[in-house]
Amino acid sequence: MRRGCISLGEIMCDVCQRIIPYPERYLVIDEKNGVEVEKGETVRYCTECAIKKGYAHNKEMKGRMVLTFFTEPDISQEQGV
């Protein structure tokens, strides 16, 4: 499961080992052997590493571009579509 979070300044990216400063966003995801799974090892990605891995992308919402960690099916399910 993907969880978009805001750093309190004490979080490290598990990929690049960079400290994610407050109030930067980061992604927490469960993976097994580098693949997203329902239950697995918890991995933290800074926004740059999440984009490189394909877990984040920019999307136009309300006339402006925003970074999202969620896929279109994830968003549709949350809205009950």
Backbone as XML, in Angstrom:
<?xml version="1.0"?>
<chain id="A" units="angstrom">
  <residue number="1" name="MET">
    <atom name="N" x="0.841" y="-1.178" z="0.000"/>
    <atom name="CA" x="0.000" y="0.000" z="0.000"/>
    <atom name="C" x="0.886" y="1.242" z="0.000"/>
  </residue>
  <residue number="2" name="ARG">
    <atom name="N" x="0.528" y="2.211" z="-0.806"/>
    <atom name="CA" x="1.278" y="3.473" z="-0.881"/>
    <atom name="C" x="0.734" y="4.466" z="0.129"/>
  </residue>
  <residue number="3" name="ARG">
    <atom name="N" x="1.663" y="5.152" z="0.792"/>
    <atom name="CA" x="1.288" y="6.177" z="1.756"/>
    <atom name="C" x="2.131" y="7.412" z="1.507"/>
  </residue>
  <residue number="4" name="GLY">
    <atom name="N" x="1.497" y="8.499" z="1.113"/>
    <atom name="CA" x="2.188" y="9.769" z="0.932"/>
    <atom name="C" x="2.312" y="10.462" z="2.276"/>
  </residue>
  <residue number="5" name="CYS">
    <atom name="N" x="3.519" y="10.900" z="2.615"/>
    <atom name="CA" x="3.778" y="11.471" z="3.941"/>
    <atom name="C" x="4.524" y="12.794" z="3.831"/>
  </residue>
  <residue number="6" name="ILE">
    <atom name="N" x="4.566" y="13.521" z="4.938"/>
    <atom name="CA" x="5.348" y="14.748" z="5.046"/>
    <atom name="C" x="6.400" y="14.521" z="6.120"/>
  </residue>
  <residue number="7" name="SER">
    <atom name="N" x="7.647" y="14.776" z="5.763"/>
    <atom name="CA" x="8.757" y="14.532" z="6.677"/>
    <atom name="C" x="8.768" y="15.517" z="7.838"/>
  </residue>
  <residue number="8" name="LEU">
    <atom name="N" x="9.154" y="15.018" z="8.982"/>
    <atom name="CA" x="9.386" y="15.884" z="10.137"/>
    <atom name="C" x="10.867" y="16.225" z="10.261"/>
  </residue>
  <residue number="9" name="GLY">
    <atom name="N" x="11.650" y="15.790" z="9.255"/>
    <atom name="CA" x="13.069" y="16.104" z="9.226"/>
    <atom name="C" x="13.953" y="14.996" z="9.753"/>
  </residue>
  <residue number="10" name="GLU">
    <atom name="N" x="13.366" y="13.879" z="10.138"/>
    <atom name="CA" x="14.135" y="12.781" z="10.708"/>
    <atom name="C" x="14.048" y="11.525" z="9.849"/>
  </residue>
  <residue number="11" name="ILE">
    <atom name="N" x="13.572" y="11.648" z="8.609"/>
    <atom name="CA" x="13.356" y="10.503" z="7.733"/>
    <atom name="C" x="14.475" y="10.428" z="6.701"/>
  </residue>
  <residue number="12" name="MET">
    <atom name="N" x="14.944" y="9.200" z="6.432"/>
    <atom name="CA" x="15.984" y="8.989" z="5.431"/>
    <atom name="C" x="15.402" y="8.176" z="4.282"/>
  </residue>
  <residue number="13" name="CYS">
    <atom name="N" x="15.726" y="8.578" z="3.059"/>
    <atom name="CA" x="15.346" y="7.815" z="1.877"/>
    <atom name="C" x="16.129" y="6.506" z="1.896"/>
  </residue>
  <residue number="14" name="ASP">
    <atom name="N" x="15.433" y="5.390" z="1.759"/>
    <atom name="CA" x="16.089" y="4.085" z="1.789"/>
    <atom name="C" x="16.866" y="3.789" z="0.511"/>
  </residue>
  <residue number="15" name="VAL">
    <atom name="N" x="16.664" y="4.575" z="-0.539"/>
    <atom name="CA" x="17.347" y="4.343" z="-1.810"/>
    <atom name="C" x="18.633" y="5.162" z="-1.895"/>
  </residue>
  <residue number="16" name="CYS">
    <atom name="N" x="18.527" y="6.492" z="-1.770"/>
    <atom name="CA" x="19.708" y="7.360" z="-1.936"/>
    <atom name="C" x="20.354" y="7.747" z="-0.607"/>
  </residue>
  <residue number="17" name="GLN">
    <atom name="N" x="19.737" y="7.349" z="0.512"/>
    <atom name="CA" x="20.252" y="7.605" z="1.857"/>
    <atom name="C" x="20.249" y="9.088" z="2.250"/>
  </residue>
  <residue number="18" name="ARG">
    <atom name="N" x="19.505" y="9.917" z="1.509"/>
    <atom name="CA" x="19.413" y="11.348" z="1.805"/>
    <atom name="C" x="18.401" y="11.570" z="2.925"/>
  </residue>
  <residue number="19" name="ILE">
    <atom name="N" x="18.729" y="12.474" z="3.860"/>
    <atom name="CA" x="17.769" y="12.888" z="4.884"/>
    <atom name="C" x="16.723" y="13.761" z="4.200"/>
  </residue>
  <residue number="20" name="ILE">
    <atom name="N" x="15.459" y="13.433" z="4.408"/>
    <atom name="CA" x="14.361" y="14.184" z="3.800"/>
    <atom name="C" x="13.969" y="15.288" z="4.773"/>
  </residue>
  <residue number="21" name="PRO">
    <atom name="N" x="14.227" y="16.554" z="4.411"/>
    <atom name="CA" x="13.975" y="17.654" z="5.346"/>
    <atom name="C" x="12.487" y="17.983" z="5.482"/>
  </residue>
  <residue number="22" name="TYR">
    <atom name="N" x="12.134" y="18.583" z="6.626"/>
    <atom name="CA" x="10.792" y="19.102" z="6.843"/>
    <atom name="C" x="10.606" y="20.283" z="5.911"/>
  </residue>
  <residue number="23" name="PRO">
    <atom name="N" x="9.511" y="20.478" z="5.267"/>
    <atom name="CA" x="8.272" y="19.724" z="5.152"/>
    <atom name="C" x="8.169" y="18.967" z="3.823"/>
  </residue>
  <residue number="24" name="GLU">
    <atom name="N" x="9.265" y="18.424" z="3.352"/>
    <atom name="CA" x="9.265" y="17.733" z="2.062"/>
    <atom name="C" x="8.421" y="16.451" z="2.122"/>
  </residue>
  <residue number="25" name="ARG">
    <atom name="N" x="7.797" y="16.137" z="1.000"/>
    <atom name="CA" x="6.970" y="14.927" z="0.911"/>
    <atom name="C" x="7.843" y="13.713" z="0.624"/>
  </residue>
  <residue number="26" name="TYR">
    <atom name="N" x="7.360" y="12.545" z="1.043"/>
    <atom name="CA" x="8.021" y="11.290" z="0.709"/>
    <atom name="C" x="6.979" y="10.187" z="0.635"/>
  </residue>
  <residue number="27" name="LEU">
    <atom name="N" x="7.375" y="9.054" z="0.056"/>
    <atom name="CA" x="6.477" y="7.925" z="-0.134"/>
    <atom name="C" x="6.922" y="6.760" z="0.729"/>
  </residue>
  <residue number="28" name="VAL">
    <atom name="N" x="5.967" y="6.116" z="1.390"/>
    <atom name="CA" x="6.215" y="4.876" z="2.125"/>
    <atom name="C" x="5.438" y="3.793" z="1.388"/>
  </residue>
  <residue number="29" name="ILE">
    <atom name="N" x="6.121" y="2.709" z="1.064"/>
    <atom name="CA" x="5.499" y="1.649" z="0.272"/>
    <atom name="C" x="5.988" y="0.296" z="0.765"/>
  </residue>
  <residue number="30" name="ASP">
    <atom name="N" x="5.161" y="-0.723" z="0.620"/>
    <atom name="CA" x="5.558" y="-2.093" z="0.962"/>
    <atom name="C" x="6.083" y="-2.760" z="-0.301"/>
  </residue>
  <residue number="31" name="GLU">
    <atom name="N" x="7.288" y="-3.330" z="-0.220"/>
    <atom name="CA" x="7.915" y="-3.985" z="-1.357"/>
    <atom name="C" x="8.480" y="-5.344" z="-0.965"/>
  </residue>
  <residue number="32" name="LYS">
    <atom name="N" x="8.613" y="-6.196" z="-1.960"/>
    <atom name="CA" x="9.316" y="-7.461" z="-1.807"/>
    <atom name="C" x="10.158" y="-7.632" z="-3.068"/>
  </residue>
  <residue number="33" name="ASN">
    <atom name="N" x="11.480" y="-7.747" z="-2.898"/>
    <atom name="CA" x="12.412" y="-7.859" z="-4.021"/>
    <atom name="C" x="12.261" y="-6.710" z="-5.016"/>
  </residue>
  <residue number="34" name="GLY">
    <atom name="N" x="12.021" y="-5.489" z="-4.505"/>
    <atom name="CA" x="11.923" y="-4.305" z="-5.346"/>
    <atom name="C" x="10.604" y="-4.126" z="-6.070"/>
  </residue>
  <residue number="35" name="VAL">
    <atom name="N" x="9.605" y="-4.945" z="-5.740"/>
    <atom name="CA" x="8.294" y="-4.871" z="-6.387"/>
    <atom name="C" x="7.241" y="-4.552" z="-5.332"/>
  </residue>
  <residue number="36" name="GLU">
    <atom name="N" x="6.320" y="-3.648" z="-5.675"/>
    <atom name="CA" x="5.250" y="-3.264" z="-4.745"/>
    <atom name="C" x="4.341" y="-4.459" z="-4.452"/>
  </residue>
  <residue number="37" name="VAL">
    <atom name="N" x="4.107" y="-4.707" z="-3.165"/>
    <atom name="CA" x="3.224" y="-5.792" z="-2.732"/>
    <atom name="C" x="2.290" y="-5.279" z="-1.638"/>
  </residue>
  <residue number="38" name="GLU">
    <atom name="N" x="1.251" y="-6.057" z="-1.343"/>
    <atom name="CA" x="0.293" y="-5.676" z="-0.306"/>
    <atom name="C" x="0.944" y="-5.632" z="1.076"/>
  </residue>
  <residue number="39" name="LYS">
    <atom name="N" x="1.714" y="-6.669" z="1.405"/>
    <atom name="CA" x="2.435" y="-6.714" z="2.682"/>
    <atom name="C" x="3.864" y="-7.125" z="2.377"/>
  </residue>
  <residue number="40" name="GLY">
    <atom name="N" x="4.801" y="-6.334" z="2.846"/>
    <atom name="CA" x="6.206" y="-6.631" z="2.604"/>
    <atom name="C" x="7.080" y="-5.727" z="3.440"/>
  </residue>
  <residue number="41" name="GLU">
    <atom name="N" x="8.313" y="-5.544" z="2.980"/>
    <atom name="CA" x="9.253" y="-4.672" z="3.676"/>
    <atom name="C" x="8.877" y="-3.214" z="3.422"/>
  </residue>
  <residue number="42" name="THR">
    <atom name="N" x="8.832" y="-2.399" z="4.455"/>
    <atom name="CA" x="8.511" y="-0.985" z="4.320"/>
    <atom name="C" x="9.723" y="-0.235" z="3.793"/>
  </residue>
  <residue number="43" name="VAL">
    <atom name="N" x="9.519" y="0.500" z="2.686"/>
    <atom name="CA" x="10.594" y="1.254" z="2.051"/>
    <atom name="C" x="10.150" y="2.709" z="1.937"/>
  </residue>
  <residue number="44" name="ARG">
    <atom name="N" x="11.065" y="3.635" z="2.247"/>
    <atom name="CA" x="10.785" y="5.072" z="2.160"/>
    <atom name="C" x="11.530" y="5.661" z="0.967"/>
  </residue>
  <residue number="45" name="TYR">
    <atom name="N" x="10.806" y="6.414" z="0.131"/>
    <atom name="CA" x="11.375" y="7.040" z="-1.056"/>
    <atom name="C" x="11.223" y="8.550" z="-0.977"/>
  </residue>
  <residue number="46" name="CYS">
    <atom name="N" x="12.310" y="9.286" z="-1.228"/>
    <atom name="CA" x="12.190" y="10.738" z="-1.410"/>
    <atom name="C" x="11.471" y="10.955" z="-2.748"/>
  </residue>
  <residue number="47" name="THR">
    <atom name="N" x="11.030" y="12.153" z="-3.032"/>
    <atom name="CA" x="10.271" y="12.389" z="-4.259"/>
    <atom name="C" x="11.102" y="12.066" z="-5.501"/>
  </residue>
  <residue number="48" name="GLU">
    <atom name="N" x="12.392" y="12.404" z="-5.505"/>
    <atom name="CA" x="13.240" y="12.147" z="-6.665"/>
    <atom name="C" x="13.349" y="10.646" z="-6.947"/>
  </residue>
  <residue number="49" name="CYS">
    <atom name="N" x="13.579" y="9.844" z="-5.923"/>
    <atom name="CA" x="13.696" y="8.391" z="-6.098"/>
    <atom name="C" x="12.352" y="7.772" z="-6.463"/>
  </residue>
  <residue number="50" name="ALA">
    <atom name="N" x="11.253" y="8.300" z="-5.927"/>
    <atom name="CA" x="9.922" y="7.793" z="-6.262"/>
    <atom name="C" x="9.613" y="8.045" z="-7.735"/>
  </residue>
  <residue number="51" name="ILE">
    <atom name="N" x="10.009" y="9.203" z="-8.254"/>
    <atom name="CA" x="9.798" y="9.507" z="-9.673"/>
    <atom name="C" x="10.636" y="8.561" z="-10.534"/>
  </residue>
  <residue number="52" name="LYS">
    <atom name="N" x="11.917" y="8.368" z="-10.168"/>
    <atom name="CA" x="12.795" y="7.470" z="-10.932"/>
    <atom name="C" x="12.249" y="6.046" z="-10.957"/>
  </residue>
  <residue number="53" name="LYS">
    <atom name="N" x="11.668" y="5.583" z="-9.874"/>
    <atom name="CA" x="11.131" y="4.224" z="-9.768"/>
    <atom name="C" x="9.776" y="4.098" z="-10.462"/>
  </residue>
  <residue number="54" name="GLY">
    <atom name="N" x="9.145" y="5.243" z="-10.781"/>
    <atom name="CA" x="7.838" y="5.225" z="-11.434"/>
    <atom name="C" x="6.673" y="5.222" z="-10.456"/>
  </residue>
  <residue number="55" name="TYR">
    <atom name="N" x="6.962" y="5.470" z="-9.165"/>
    <atom name="CA" x="5.929" y="5.494" z="-8.143"/>
    <atom name="C" x="5.265" y="6.867" z="-8.003"/>
  </residue>
  <residue number="56" name="ALA">
    <atom name="N" x="5.827" y="7.885" z="-8.632"/>
    <atom name="CA" x="5.272" y="9.240" z="-8.541"/>
    <atom name="C" x="5.234" y="9.845" z="-9.938"/>
  </residue>
  <residue number="57" name="HIS">
    <atom name="N" x="4.274" y="10.725" z="-10.152"/>
    <atom name="CA" x="4.185" y="11.428" z="-11.428"/>
    <atom name="C" x="3.442" y="12.748" z="-11.228"/>
  </residue>
  <residue number="58" name="ASN">
    <atom name="N" x="3.630" y="13.639" z="-12.184"/>
    <atom name="CA" x="2.931" y="14.914" z="-12.144"/>
    <atom name="C" x="1.604" y="14.769" z="-12.863"/>
  </residue>
  <residue number="59" name="LYS">
    <atom name="N" x="0.591" y="15.424" z="-12.314"/>
    <atom name="CA" x="-0.749" y="15.359" z="-12.871"/>
    <atom name="C" x="-1.377" y="16.742" z="-12.781"/>
  </residue>
  <residue number="60" name="GLU">
    <atom name="N" x="-2.162" y="17.106" z="-13.790"/>
    <atom name="CA" x="-2.852" y="18.395" z="-13.751"/>
    <atom name="C" x="-4.137" y="18.248" z="-12.958"/>
  </residue>
  <residue number="61" name="MET">
    <atom name="N" x="-4.268" y="19.082" z="-11.929"/>
    <atom name="CA" x="-5.469" y="19.095" z="-11.099"/>
    <atom name="C" x="-5.836" y="20.551" z="-10.829"/>
  </residue>
  <residue number="62" name="LYS">
    <atom name="N" x="-7.080" y="20.876" z="-11.107"/>
    <atom name="CA" x="-7.589" y="22.234" z="-10.874"/>
    <atom name="C" x="-6.723" y="23.287" z="-11.550"/>
  </residue>
  <residue number="63" name="GLY">
    <atom name="N" x="-6.264" y="22.978" z="-12.766"/>
    <atom name="CA" x="-5.516" y="23.948" z="-13.557"/>
    <atom name="C" x="-4.046" y="24.081" z="-13.223"/>
  </residue>
  <residue number="64" name="ARG">
    <atom name="N" x="-3.504" y="23.233" z="-12.346"/>
    <atom name="CA" x="-2.071" y="23.310" z="-12.047"/>
    <atom name="C" x="-1.490" y="21.908" z="-11.887"/>
  </residue>
  <residue number="65" name="MET">
    <atom name="N" x="-0.190" y="21.817" z="-12.076"/>
    <atom name="CA" x="0.491" y="20.526" z="-11.987"/>
    <atom name="C" x="0.825" y="20.214" z="-10.529"/>
  </residue>
  <residue number="66" name="VAL">
    <atom name="N" x="0.515" y="18.995" z="-10.110"/>
    <atom name="CA" x="0.823" y="18.542" z="-8.755"/>
    <atom name="C" x="1.495" y="17.174" z="-8.834"/>
  </residue>
  <residue number="67" name="LEU">
    <atom name="N" x="2.352" y="16.889" z="-7.873"/>
    <atom name="CA" x="3.009" y="15.597" z="-7.791"/>
    <atom name="C" x="2.123" y="14.649" z="-7.001"/>
  </residue>
  <residue number="68" name="THR">
    <atom name="N" x="1.877" y="13.469" z="-7.560"/>
    <atom name="CA" x="1.064" y="12.484" z="-6.856"/>
    <atom name="C" x="1.800" y="11.149" z="-6.787"/>
  </residue>
  <residue number="69" name="PHE">
    <atom name="N" x="1.602" y="10.438" z="-5.698"/>
    <atom name="CA" x="2.181" y="9.119" z="-5.518"/>
    <atom name="C" x="1.183" y="8.023" z="-5.885"/>
  </residue>
  <residue number="70" name="PHE">
    <atom name="N" x="-0.029" y="8.398" z="-6.262"/>
    <atom name="CA" x="-1.082" y="7.431" z="-6.482"/>
    <atom name="C" x="-1.369" y="7.258" z="-7.965"/>
  </residue>
  <residue number="71" name="THR">
    <atom name="N" x="-1.721" y="6.040" z="-8.355"/>
    <atom name="CA" x="-2.074" y="5.745" z="-9.734"/>
    <atom name="C" x="-3.538" y="6.072" z="-9.950"/>
  </residue>
  <residue number="72" name="GLU">
    <atom name="N" x="-3.966" y="6.163" z="-11.191"/>
    <atom name="CA" x="-5.359" y="6.487" z="-11.498"/>
    <atom name="C" x="-6.340" y="5.493" z="-10.857"/>
  </residue>
  <residue number="73" name="PRO">
    <atom name="N" x="-6.097" y="4.152" z="-10.932"/>
    <atom name="CA" x="-7.032" y="3.230" z="-10.260"/>
    <atom name="C" x="-7.118" y="3.473" z="-8.754"/>
  </residue>
  <residue number="74" name="ASP">
    <atom name="N" x="-5.984" y="3.841" z="-8.109"/>
    <atom name="CA" x="-5.994" y="4.129" z="-6.675"/>
    <atom name="C" x="-6.902" y="5.316" z="-6.382"/>
  </residue>
  <residue number="75" name="ILE">
    <atom name="N" x="-6.824" y="6.351" z="-7.209"/>
    <atom name="CA" x="-7.612" y="7.556" z="-6.998"/>
    <atom name="C" x="-9.086" y="7.258" z="-7.214"/>
  </residue>
  <residue number="76" name="SER">
    <atom name="N" x="-9.413" y="6.488" z="-8.258"/>
    <atom name="CA" x="-10.813" y="6.148" z="-8.560"/>
    <atom name="C" x="-11.429" y="5.347" z="-7.421"/>
  </residue>
  <residue number="77" name="GLN">
    <atom name="N" x="-10.680" y="4.416" z="-6.845"/>
    <atom name="CA" x="-11.189" y="3.605" z="-5.742"/>
    <atom name="C" x="-11.465" y="4.464" z="-4.517"/>
  </residue>
  <residue number="78" name="GLU">
    <atom name="N" x="-10.610" y="5.432" z="-4.246"/>
    <atom name="CA" x="-10.796" y="6.305" z="-3.080"/>
    <atom name="C" x="-12.060" y="7.150" z="-3.233"/>
  </residue>
  <residue number="79" name="GLN">
    <atom name="N" x="-12.388" y="7.545" z="-4.464"/>
    <atom name="CA" x="-13.531" y="8.389" z="-4.700"/>
    <atom name="C" x="-14.806" y="7.580" z="-4.882"/>
  </residue>
  <residue number="80" name="GLY">
    <atom name="N" x="-14.690" y="6.239" z="-4.868"/>
    <atom name="CA" x="-15.860" y="5.389" z="-5.020"/>
    <atom name="C" x="-16.379" y="5.315" z="-6.436"/>
  </residue>
  <residue number="81" name="VAL">
    <atom name="N" x="-15.511" y="5.571" z="-7.420"/>
    <atom name="CA" x="-15.924" y="5.527" z="-8.822"/>
    <atom name="C" x="-15.874" y="4.115" z="-9.330"/>
  </residue>
</chain>
